[in-house]
Amino acid sequence: MRERIAEALERLTPAERRVAELVAADPAAVPDATVASLARAAGVSEPTVIRFCRALGLEGFSGLRLAVVREQAAGPPPTARPIIPGMPAGAAAQAALDSAIASLGAARNALDGELMARAALALLLASRVEIWACGASLAPARHLEAALMGLCRAVVARMDGALRTAAAASLEAEAVAVCFARAGTEPDVLAAARLAAAAGASVIAITRPGTPLAMAAALTIPCVLRDQPGPGDAAALLPFALAEALAAATAALAPPGATARLRRIAEAARAP
């Protein structure tokens, strides 16, 4: 929780920072607290506490309490080790995997099951599912497209900016747009997300909490990565893992007909 707060700290308002400092000082006290008691202790309003929770990518105060309880139950995640110039090749390989395990462990502890269920249900009910990304997020977007094919209707991942903008402008209320963005400030994806939201479509962001893209989305699945990835940054696997988690939640809620479609797709792929 302290690492999560540190990631979001610079984006918080002064009042939200007072809540952040209180929670970071004693995360173990959160499960026994209430919105009112935390607001009084921090000297802020109750809506400020809720805004702080949402800035962390959580669904209100209940999401904060749940995240803390899960962290306490899981224990501390493995520590990521930096890859240092001159490090032996074997040690560098181990450090890369340590980074991936630490990143996935932190994401698992912070995962909001209720939010994932809501996102999965929105995908299943959508008349059309658009998946948008740019840069390093293109590959996990394609991965999600393949995973949702057969589960959802009219699934397409768009990488071209002009086509993405045109698609965003044509969306209706029954559509869903899933947006991957490492920083949450990528102009093309952000503009398309805002267009989609203005048209009434549901926007699901897989990005850093508290960013402009997260603010534009109806639902945000937190994905916090280093700003400057380099060789051995196995934490970059996190967007793929979150795509798989979202697909798994969607499959769990899918009707029997979707399972039959998946089977037909698998059989077609194996055909000579």
N, C-alpha and C positions, 0 to 999 in steps of 0.2 A: 504494500500500500504506500509506503514511503517513496519508493521509486516511482510509482504511478503519479503521486502528487508532485514530485520533483519535475517530472516530464511536463506537467500542465502548469506549473507555478507561474511562469512568465506570462501566461495568457489569462490569469485570474485578475479580477478587480481587487482593490485593496481590502474590501470587506470579505470577499471570498478567500483571500489569503489568510485572514485571521482564522477562518474556519479550517483552512488547510493546515496551518501551524498547530492548531489544537489537535486535529486528528493525527497528524504526523508525530506529535509528541507522545501520544498514547493511543495507538490504534485499538488496543485490547479493550478500551473503555467504550468503543462505539456500539457493540451489540447491546449493551445495557442502557444506552442513551436513547433519547427521543429527539425529534426535530426541535421541539421547544427547548429542551434542556441544553442541546448543543448550541442553539442560537443564543440563549442566555449566557452561556459560558464564554462564547466568542464575542459577545456584545454586538450581535448583528440581528437582522430580521430573519424570520423563518423562511421566507422565499429565497433569501441569500444562501441558506444551507442547501436548499433544493437545487439552486443554480450551480453551486459548487459541485454537488454530486453529478449533475449532468455534464459539467465541464470535464469530469473524469470519464465520461462515456457510460455512466450508470443511470439506471431508471429510477431516479429519485433516492430518497434516504433508505428505503428498503433495499435497493440495490447496493448501497454502500455497506449496510450491515451484513448483507449476504456475502459480499466480496471479502470482508474482514473475517467472517466466520470460516469461509473456505480456506483462506490463507492460514488461519490458526490450525485448522484440521490437517492441512497438507504439509505444514512445516515449511521451513525456508527452501526456496528453489535452489538448484545448483548455481554456483557463481560462474558467470562468464569470464573467461580469461582472454586478455588481449593477445594478439599474434604480434610478437616482437621481432624486428629485423635480427637475423642471426640465430633465431630459434631453430632447433633441430626439426627436420621435416616431420618426424613422427609426433613430436610435441605440438607442432603447429596444427596437424590434422586433429589431434585430440582436443586442442583449444577450440577449433572450429565447431566440433560436435558439442563441446561444453556450452558454447554460445547458443547453439540451436536448442539444446535441452533447457537452458535457462530461459530463453525466450518463450518456448512452448509451455514450460511449466508456469511462468508468470501469466501467460494468456489463459491457461486452463484454470488457474485459481481465480482469475478475474471474470471468467466467462459467465454471462447472465443467461441462464437457461430460459427464463421467461421471455427475454428479448429475442433469443434465437427462435423460439417457438412462434412468436409473433411475426418475425421476418419470414419464416418458412411458410406460415399460413398465407401471408400476403403473396408470396410467390405462387403458391398453389391456386389461389383464387384469381390471379392476374390473367387478363386476356392476352397479355403480351409482356415479355420480359426482355428488357434491354440491359446489356452489361457494357459499361464504359470504363476505359482506362487509358493511360498513356505511359510512355517510358518504361521503367522497370516493372510496372504493374500490368503490362500487357499479357505476360505469360500466365499469371494466376487468373486473369479475366477469361482467357481462353480455356483454362482448366475448369473454371466454374461453368462455362457454357457447355462443355462436354458432360459435366456431372449432372446438370439439370435437364439435358436433352432427354425427352421421354417422360420426365416428371412434370414439367411445366409446359405451357402452351407458348408457341411462337418465341422461342429463346434465340437471341442473337447477340453476339459480342461485336461491337463496332470499334475499330481502331482509327478510322479516318475521321479527322476533326469535322470536316464539312458534313459528312453523312451523319455523324453523331448529333450535330446541331439541328440538322433537318429532322432527324428522328425525335429529338427532344421536343421540337416545336409541334410535332404531330401527335404526341401522346395524349391519352385521355385518362379519366379518373380511374379506370379499371386496370391501367398499366402499372408496372413496377420497373424502376431503373436502379440497377445495382452499380455503384460507383467505387472503383478501386483508386486510391491515391495515396502515395507514400507520405507526402507532406500535408495534404489536405488543403493546399493552396494552388494546385495546378490550374491555370486559367481556363483551359479548354473544358476540362471535366467539370470544374466548378460552374462555369457558365451554362453547360448543358444540364447540370443538376438543378440549377435555379429555374431554368426554362421548364423542366419537367415538373417541378414542384408548383410553379405558377399555373401550369395546365391542369393541376389536380392529381397528377400521378404520385404514387408513393415512391420516395427515394430512400434507398438503403445504402449507407456509406460504410465502406470497410477502410478505415483511415484513422489518423491520430485524433483523439478526442479534443474538443474545444477549438478546432480549426474552422475556417469558413465553410468547408465542405460538410463537416459534422453539424454545423449550425443550420445548414440548408436542408439536411436530411430529416426524414421522419424517424428513422432508426439508425443508430450508429453502432457498428461492431468494432470495438477498439482494436487498432493494429498499430503498435508503436515500434518503429524501426529506427536505426541510427540514421542521422542526417547524411553522413558520408560513408556509404558502404564501400568495402574494399575486398580484396581476395580473402577467402576464408570466412566471409560474413554469412555463416550458415543460418543466422537468425532471419535471413531473407526468405527462409522457408515458411515463415509465419503466415504470409498472405495465402499460400497454397493450403496450409493446414486449416485456416479459417474458412476458405472456400469449401474444403471437404466437410468441415463441421456444419456449415450451412446446408450443404447438399444432404448430409446425413439426417439433419433435423427435418428437411423437406421430405425425404424418403419415408421417415417415420410417420409422417402425417398424411402421406399420399394414399389415395384410394386404390383398391385392387387393380383397377384398370391401368394405373401408371406402372405397376409392377409387370403387367403383361407387356406393355410397350417397351420397358427396359429389356425384357427377355428377347423380344423380337429384334431390338437394336443390336444386342449382343450376338444373336444368331446371325444377323446380316453381316456383322463385322467379321465373323469367323468363316463366312462362306467364301469359296475360292473365286 
